């Protein structure tokens, strides 16, 4: 592609610059910083960001198209989790993404994931690493079914939370007048997070299509229509 259009290589340059910026610093680089990193004009960077938002490779602020809100598993906004590495602090966009960060970063064999139970405010923290799920009786509750996550991805991520127990999930659902979504234990959450974003920091990464995503969900032990899988 020529002229003012952004070609595939330029899109990938910008995508990688966003992700590596998040990975190194815990924050989202803006268009001037991305332009400096990629050698592209700022207007070309902005065009690339819009394309990447449309392809769901990142999420832009609907009110400020220059601001990257999410580049999963990284978030520029607090949604209930913090993730502390050896030298870097990230906002965890959700339970899924918070547990995924150490699996994506080759130089972070373990991170400290911290949050509070939405029902009772009990603080929780886990050392999440590559080798095995962290111990604990807590559970994750996902409110939004997978086929509706991108209807409002920030809302969906903000409602993938960790609770003390199923009892706390039920208290929170009653308080917020929400219908129950999907509950899983920490081991299942860890398996879900472990390989979901594999390769996202590499050039040429492509997002999973629905059939490969469903196969992955089944492989890690998820069940039912919530995940686009057959009913139990």
Secondary structure, 3 states (H helix, E strand, C coil): CCCCCCCHHHHHHHHHHHHHHHHHHCCCCCHHHHHHHHCCCHHHHHHHHHHHHHCCCCEEECCEEEEEEEECCEECCCCCEEEECCCCEEEECCHHHHHHHHHHCCCCCEEEEEEECCCCCCEEEEEEECCCCCCCCCEEEECCCHHHHHHCHHHHHHCEEEECCHHHHHHHHHHHCCCCCEEEEHHHHHHHHHHHCCCCCCCCCCCCCHHHHHHHHHHCCCCCHHHCCCCC
